[in-house]
Amino acid sequence: MLAGILTGYSIKKKIPFISKAITVLIWVLLYILGTEVGSNKQITEGIANLGLDAAIITVFAVTGSCIAAWALWYALYKSKKGGKI
């Protein structure tokens, strides 16, 4: 992971469109993951058995991730702007 971070940081300025390419690749990977999950008969048949607990866990996990991402963005943005937003 560290090697990937260092590589990405080093080529960021050499290839200006790299962030857009990475975003597109992430969307492609998510689409492929979704099609794999959707085509798995065991998973699709077991959705009804997952129940309310799985839905609650999912909602809290997504909410927590969004709050953490917002907090990180806020902390980074605030530090770049010298404390002014």
CYANA upper distance limits for C-alpha pairs under 8 A (distance plus 0.5 A):
  1 MET  CA      5 ILE  CA      6.79
  2 LEU  CA      6 LEU  CA      6.66
  3 ALA  CA      7 THR  CA      6.53
  4 GLY  CA      8 GLY  CA      6.50
  5 ILE  CA      9 TYR  CA      6.58
  6 LEU  CA     10 SER  CA      6.59
  7 THR  CA     11 ILE  CA      6.77
  8 GLY  CA     12 LYS  CA      6.36
  9 TYR  CA     13 LYS  CA      8.42
 10 SER  CA     14 LYS  CA      8.25
 11 ILE  CA     15 ILE  CA      6.49
 12 LYS  CA     16 PRO  CA      6.79
 12 LYS  CA     18 ILE  CA      7.06
 12 LYS  CA     19 SER  CA      8.36
 17 PHE  CA     21 ALA  CA      6.88
 18 ILE  CA     22 ILE  CA      6.59
 19 SER  CA     23 THR  CA      6.73
 20 LYS  CA     24 VAL  CA      6.77
 21 ALA  CA     25 LEU  CA      6.68
 22 ILE  CA     26 ILE  CA      6.62
 23 THR  CA     27 TRP  CA      6.85
 24 VAL  CA     28 VAL  CA      6.75
 25 LEU  CA     29 LEU  CA      6.65
 26 ILE  CA     30 LEU  CA      6.67
 27 TRP  CA     31 TYR  CA      6.62
 28 VAL  CA     32 ILE  CA      6.70
 29 LEU  CA     33 LEU  CA      6.60
 30 LEU  CA     34 GLY  CA      6.61
 31 TYR  CA     35 THR  CA      6.75
 32 ILE  CA     36 GLU  CA      6.66
 33 LEU  CA     37 VAL  CA      6.70
 34 GLY  CA     38 GLY  CA      6.44
 35 THR  CA     39 SER  CA      6.46
 36 GLU  CA     40 ASN  CA      6.81
 37 VAL  CA     43 ILE  CA      7.34
 37 VAL  CA     44 THR  CA      8.25
 38 GLY  CA     43 ILE  CA      8.00
 38 GLY  CA     44 THR  CA      6.93
 39 SER  CA     44 THR  CA      8.14
 40 ASN  CA     44 THR  CA      6.87
 41 LYS  CA     45 GLU  CA      6.44
 42 GLN  CA     46 GLY  CA      6.52
 43 ILE  CA     47 ILE  CA      6.82
 46 GLY  CA     50 LEU  CA      7.07
 47 ILE  CA     51 GLY  CA      8.23
 50 LEU  CA     54 ALA  CA      6.30
 50 LEU  CA     55 ALA  CA      8.47
 51 GLY  CA     55 ALA  CA      7.33
 52 LEU  CA     56 ILE  CA      6.65
 53 ASP  CA     57 ILE  CA      6.64
 54 ALA  CA     58 THR  CA      6.57
 55 ALA  CA     59 VAL  CA      6.69
 56 ILE  CA     60 PHE  CA      6.72
 57 ILE  CA     61 ALA  CA      6.49
 58 THR  CA     62 VAL  CA      6.59
 59 VAL  CA     63 THR  CA      6.51
 60 PHE  CA     64 GLY  CA      6.38
 61 ALA  CA     65 SER  CA      6.60
 62 VAL  CA     66 CYS  CA      6.65
 63 THR  CA     67 ILE  CA      6.68
 64 GLY  CA     68 ALA  CA      6.56
 65 SER  CA     69 ALA  CA      6.52
 66 CYS  CA     70 TRP  CA      6.56
 67 ILE  CA     71 ALA  CA      6.58
 68 ALA  CA     72 LEU  CA      6.65
 69 ALA  CA     73 TRP  CA      6.61
 70 TRP  CA     74 TYR  CA      6.48
 71 ALA  CA     75 ALA  CA      6.57
 72 LEU  CA     76 LEU  CA      6.62
 73 TRP  CA     77 TYR  CA      6.36
 74 TYR  CA     78 LYS  CA      6.33
 75 ALA  CA     79 SER  CA      6.67
 76 LEU  CA     80 LYS  CA      6.80
 77 TYR  CA     81 LYS  CA      6.80
 77 TYR  CA     85 ILE  CA      8.31
 78 LYS  CA     82 GLY  CA      6.75
 78 LYS  CA     83 GLY  CA      5.37
 78 LYS  CA     84 LYS  CA      6.74
 78 LYS  CA     85 ILE  CA      6.79
 79 SER  CA     83 GLY  CA      6.28
 81 LYS  CA     85 ILE  CA      7.29
